[in-house]
Structures are given as C-alpha cells and as structure tokens.
C-alpha cells in the first residue's frame, strides 16, 4: 500500500509541549487546510506511536509520519508491533520513518548502541522483519523511510525501505540524495522556515542552526557538502543559515520549497519556527494556500 503524502506537509516538534486536546484540534485543522501529511520527531516528549495514534484519530484524510521514530528508544520487536498496529488500524495513512544517532552525552534509559550506523540500521531492520508478531495484520504493511544523509545510509534506504527522509539539509543535498536513491525511491525532505521580517527571522534561524550544528552526524553531512570550519562555528555562518532555513515572507518560503521539489524531492515537509510560544497555527494557515498550489 502506498500512502499519499501529497507534495507538501507539515513537520513539527511543537506538539510535544501542548495538551492532547490542543494537539487534536490543530491536527484536524491541518487536515482541513489540505496539507498532505503531518510529520513529527521523537526525543523526550511523547512516544512516537502514541503521538501518531493521537494524530491519526483526530484526522480523517492526511498521512501521519514519524520523522523519526528513534531506534534507540525501543527494541525492534516493539517497533514492528507499533508499526503493524497503526497500519492495521489506519490503512494507508501511517508511514514509519526510522533513525537514530550516537551522542556523546547520551542520557540514561536509551538502549545501548555500538558500531557503525549503517550496519546497526541494517541489523535493526532485519530484526523487525523477523519479529514473531501476533494479532491482526494490516492488508498491506506501512511504508518505511530512513533518516538518511550520507551515501551509505541512502543506499540502504533504497535497498531496504521505500526511501529517505533527510532532515536539516540544503537543496544541494536533495539533488545528491535523489541521485543516490535512484528515480523510484521516495524522497521526503524536511525544510525549516521562518515567516518574519528578515532581521528577526535570521536570528530565529540561527538559533535553530546552532542547536543542530553541534550534532556529529549533521556536521559530517555539512562538511560533505562543502561547509567548513568558519561556516560551522557557533551559530553558523550567514551562508550556512541561509542554505538551511528559508525565511522572509510566503513567497520566500514557496520559492525554497519549489527548489527542493525541482532538486528531486517528492514531498517537502515544512517545519515552521517562530519566536512566539505555542503552535504556529497562524503560519500554517498563511502558508497553506500558496504551498498547496505547488
């Protein structure tokens, strides 16, 4: 079964800090606005499958996708069981994005992980496929994507899953990912945006880049794309910030999303950043008419 993501969706971490009632109402509005999918990350907020069930139950049309479910927060049998449950309960509306990376300050409670990322993910997929699951099976399994950045993980994504979900990447990476994946794989790219006047928007964007710019796997990926020490210094260079975040007005955002699609993305999920607290409902509403024309 192939889920229908549409060309444009929403990516957000903002649901984690909001009550369930507010999350349901926002998800229902995103469904009504016409977005093709809701994507969300998993860290130490809501658990991925309970979050997905909350969103699926509040909507009737769009796809709900994990971007990503962390393989180091649950074992392969638990991951496969959660995937199977949602695929059976909500046919054609759930997509499982898988990922996880090593950290030097790993908090207690995470499953141990050793070795290189690609063999680790390959073994995890093998274990999921071999899980002795019981109970109702979906008519067709849900699609899987990998949070792939480098050539090895992109190759694995094309070989073992429906495709890739790159995060924190410029347009140049999308073009490289498409070439590595081939024409048949699904390429669903996260694009961060800020709707604000340029000066304040870049300040918000720089804070975002500074946070992710310290992650080892992200730094390695940016270096492969030609960004150097000056770009990767604290806060990131203007060149790096501008490559990773689209900011300004609706036209600026639409222009970047179109560039991602032209570079080979099948689907772009837009992550709205804001200096305001709470859910970015105003921005989601403002962007929807223009983005959904792409």
Residue, then its C-alpha position, 0 to 999 in steps of 0.5 A: x500500500x502506498x500512502x499519499x503524502x501529497x507534495x507538501x506537509x507539515x513537520x513539527x516538534x511543537x506538539x510535544x509541549x501542548x495538551x492532547x486536546x490542543x494537539x487534536x484540534x490543530x491536527x484536524x485543522x491541518x487536515x482541513x487546510x489540505x496539507x498532505x501529511x503531518x510529520x513529527x520527531x521523537x526525543x523526550x516528549x511523547x512516544x512516537x506511536x502514541x503521538x501518531x495514534x493521537x494524530x491519526x484519530x483526530x484526522x480523517x484524510x492526511x498521512x501521519x509520519x514519524x520523522x523519526x521514530x528513534x531506534x534507540x528508544x525501543x527494541x525492534x520487536x516493539x517497533x514492528x508491533x507499533x508499526x503493524x498496529x497503526x497500519x492495521x488500524x489506519x490503512x494507508x495513512x501511517x508511514x514509519x520513518x526510522x533513525x537514530x544517532x550516537x551522542x556523546x552525552x547520551x542520557x540514561x534509559x536509551x538502549x545501548x548502541x555500538x558500531x557503525x550506523x549503517x550496519x546497526x540500521x541494517x541489523x535493526x531492520x532485519x530484526x523487525x522483519x523477523x519479529x514473531x508478531x501476533x494479532x491482526x495484520x494490516x492488508x498491506x504493511x506501512x511504508x518505511x523511510x530512513x533518516x538518511x544523509x550520507x551515501x551509505x545510509x541512502x543506499x540502504x534506504x533504497x535497498x531496504x525501505x521505500x526511501x529517505x527522509x533527510x532532515x536539516x539539509x540544503x537543496x544541494x543535498x536533495x539533488x545528491x540524495x535523489x541521485x543516490x536513491x535512484x528515480x523510484x525511491x521516495x524522497x521526503x525532505x524536511x525544510x525549516x522556515x521562518x515567516x518574519x521580517x528578515x532581521x528577526x527571522x535570521x536570528x530565529x534561524x540561527x538559533x535553530x542552526x546552532x542547536x543542530x550544528x553541534x550534532x556529529x552526524x549533521x556536521x559530517x553531512x555539512x562538511x560533505x557538502x562543502x561547509x567548513x570550519x568558519x561556516x560551522x562555528x557557533x551559530x553558523x555562518x550567514x551562508x550556512x543559515x541561509x542554505x538551511x532555513x528559508x525565511x522572509x515572507x510566503x513567497x520566500x518560503x514557496x520559492x525554497x520549497x519549489x527548489x527542493x521539489x525541482x532538486x528531486x524531492x517528492x514531498x517537502x515537509x515544512x517545519x515552521x519556527x517562530x519566536x512566539x510560544x505555542x503552535x504556529x497555527x497562524x503560519x500554517x494557515x498563511x502558508x497553506x494556500x500558496x504551498x498547496x498550489x505547488 
